[in-house]
Amino acid sequence: MEIISTNIAKPTTIIWNGKETTTGIYKTATNAPIYLEKEAVRGDEISNRSVHGGVYKACYLFSANQYAYWKSLYPNLSWDYGMLGENLTVKDLDETKIHIGSIYKIGEALVQITQPREPCFKFGIKLGTQNALKQFIDSGLPGTYVRVLEEGFVKKGDSFKLIEQAKNSLTIAQFFNLLFSEEKNQDHLNIALKIEALPIKKRKKLNRFIK
């Protein structure tokens, strides 16, 4: 896996249900390294810290390999990197192989895989239709957030070095499916509840589906 674009956003005002709100989803590529802090990317807009940023969502990664799929759905949009709202556009990021809890070295930073992105109405506004949320879920490839264990700069061209492979975990794709499937996989639920890299709040929500 290799970083092919680093992206940050300035606050952008949008209209939702007749009211103004701000968002940081309109990210654009930078020509310089970005600095991963413990709870955010330095200089990046986080408009709603109840659902973005924080220890378990400090930085969002999305696969460059998926851009062709989204461009085929919305060919009239501009598909510069950062379009999907990611801080790091990563070549060959594969959610079916990346496990929650695994630790990677990227540039100067040490990060831990935490959880997939769950799309909200702002993603629909960005793409011009709320149908995009279902398309995102159906794709099964949501990108991943990371926890920053050691702060540092990352830049275009940096590769991912696996430092520690998570044990008794789920892949990002498996966990994403678990979140949105009507019939929850009980084996996967039991595994998820024991993954310390997941926020306790999220594990508590999943606990109610145990039979």
C-alpha positions in Angstrom: 0.0 0.0 0.0 1.3 3.4 -0.9 0.0 7.0 -0.3 -0.7 8.6 -3.7 -2.4 11.8 -2.3 -2.6 13.7 0.9 -5.8 15.7 1.3 -7.3 18.3 3.7 -10.3 20.6 3.7 -11.4 24.1 4.6 -14.9 24.5 6.1 -17.6 24.5 3.4 -21.1 25.7 4.0 -23.9 23.4 2.7 -27.7 23.4 2.9 -29.5 20.5 4.5 -33.3 20.5 5.1 -33.4 24.3 4.6 -30.6 24.9 7.2 -27.0 25.9 6.8 -24.3 23.6 8.2 -20.6 23.2 7.6 -18.6 20.2 6.5 -15.0 19.1 6.0 -15.8 16.5 3.2 -14.6 18.8 0.4 -11.0 17.8 0.6 -8.3 18.7 -1.9 -4.9 17.4 -2.5 -1.9 19.1 -0.8 1.6 19.5 -2.3 3.2 19.0 1.1 3.2 16.4 3.8 0.4 16.4 6.3 0.8 15.9 10.0 -1.2 13.2 11.8 -2.1 14.3 15.3 -3.7 12.1 18.0 -7.2 13.2 17.3 -7.1 14.8 13.8 -5.0 15.8 10.8 -3.4 19.1 11.5 -5.2 21.9 9.6 -8.1 19.7 8.4 -11.6 20.9 8.9 -13.7 18.7 11.3 -17.2 20.3 11.5 -18.9 17.7 13.7 -16.6 16.2 16.3 -19.3 13.9 17.6 -19.0 11.8 14.4 -15.6 12.7 13.0 -12.1 13.1 14.5 -11.2 11.9 17.9 -8.9 9.1 19.0 -10.6 6.4 16.9 -11.2 8.6 13.8 -8.1 10.7 13.7 -7.4 10.1 9.9 -9.5 8.6 7.1 -8.0 6.5 4.4 -9.7 5.5 1.1 -8.5 3.2 -1.7 -7.4 4.8 -5.0 -8.4 1.6 -6.6 -12.1 2.4 -6.0 -12.1 5.7 -7.9 -12.9 4.0 -11.2 -16.1 2.5 -9.7 -17.3 5.8 -8.3 -16.4 7.7 -11.5 -18.5 5.1 -13.5 -21.5 6.0 -11.3 -21.0 9.7 -11.4 -19.0 10.5 -14.6 -20.0 14.2 -14.6 -18.3 14.9 -11.2 -14.7 15.9 -10.8 -12.7 12.9 -9.6 -9.5 14.5 -8.2 -8.2 12.6 -5.2 -9.9 13.7 -1.9 -13.3 13.5 -3.6 -14.5 10.8 -1.3 -13.5 12.8 1.7 -10.3 11.0 2.6 -7.2 12.4 4.1 -5.0 9.8 2.6 -5.7 8.2 -0.9 -4.0 4.9 -0.8 -3.0 2.6 -3.7 -4.0 -1.0 -3.2 -5.8 -0.5 0.1 -7.9 -3.6 0.4 -10.6 -3.7 3.2 -11.0 -7.4 2.8 -7.4 -7.9 4.0 -6.9 -5.2 6.5 -7.8 -6.2 10.1 -9.1 -4.0 12.8 -6.3 -3.5 15.4 -3.4 -4.0 13.0 -0.6 -1.5 13.4 1.3 0.1 10.5 4.1 2.6 10.1 3.5 5.3 7.5 6.1 7.9 7.1 6.8 9.3 10.6 3.5 8.1 12.0 2.5 4.9 13.7 -1.2 4.1 13.2 -3.7 1.4 14.1 -6.7 0.3 12.0 -9.9 1.1 13.9 -13.2 1.2 12.0 -14.8 1.7 8.6 -16.5 4.9 7.5 -20.3 5.0 7.9 -21.7 7.5 5.3 -24.0 10.3 6.3 -26.1 12.9 4.4 -23.1 15.1 3.7 -21.7 12.3 1.5 -24.9 12.4 -0.5 -24.8 16.1 -0.8 -21.2 15.9 -2.1 -22.2 13.4 -4.8 -25.5 15.1 -5.6 -27.9 12.4 -4.4 -28.7 10.6 -1.1 -28.8 7.4 -3.2 -25.0 7.5 -2.9 -25.3 6.3 0.8 -26.8 3.0 -0.2 -24.3 2.7 -3.1 -21.5 3.2 -0.6 -22.9 0.6 1.7 -23.5 -1.9 -1.1 -20.0 -1.5 -2.4 -18.7 -3.1 0.9 -15.5 -1.1 0.5 -15.7 1.9 2.9 -12.1 2.8 3.5 -10.9 2.9 7.1 -10.2 5.3 9.9 -7.0 5.0 12.0 -5.9 5.7 15.5 -2.6 7.6 15.7 -0.3 5.9 18.2 2.7 8.1 17.3 2.2 11.5 15.6 4.2 12.4 12.6 4.3 13.7 9.0 3.2 11.5 6.1 3.6 12.3 2.4 2.8 11.2 -1.1 5.0 8.1 -1.9 5.1 6.8 1.7 4.5 3.1 1.9 2.7 1.1 4.7 4.9 -1.2 6.8 3.0 -3.8 8.9 4.3 -3.6 12.4 1.8 -5.8 14.2 -0.9 -8.0 12.7 -4.1 -8.1 14.8 -5.1 -11.4 16.2 -8.7 -12.7 16.7 -10.0 -9.8 14.7 -12.2 -8.9 11.7 -11.3 -7.3 8.5 -12.7 -3.8 7.8 -15.0 -5.3 5.2 -16.3 -8.0 7.6 -17.0 -5.4 10.2 -18.7 -3.0 7.7 -21.0 -5.8 6.6 -21.7 -6.6 10.2 -22.8 -3.0 10.9 -25.3 -2.9 8.0 -26.6 -6.5 7.6 -30.0 -7.2 8.9 -29.1 -10.7 10.1 -25.9 -10.3 12.1 -23.3 -13.0 11.9 -23.1 -14.1 15.5 -19.5 -15.4 15.3 -18.5 -12.0 14.0 -20.4 -10.2 16.7 -18.7 -12.2 19.4 -15.3 -11.4 17.9 -16.1 -7.7 17.5 -17.1 -7.3 21.1 -13.6 -8.3 22.2 -11.7 -6.1 19.8 -10.1 -3.4 21.9 -9.2 -1.3 18.9 -12.9 -0.6 18.5 -14.5 2.2 20.6 -16.4 0.9 23.7 -19.5 2.8 22.6 -19.7 1.0 19.3 -19.1 -2.4 21.0 -22.0 -1.7 23.4 -24.3 -1.0 20.5 -23.4 -4.3 18.8 -23.9 -6.2 22.1 -27.7 -5.8 21.8 -27.7 -8.1 18.7 -26.2 -11.0 20.5 -28.7 -13.9 20.6 
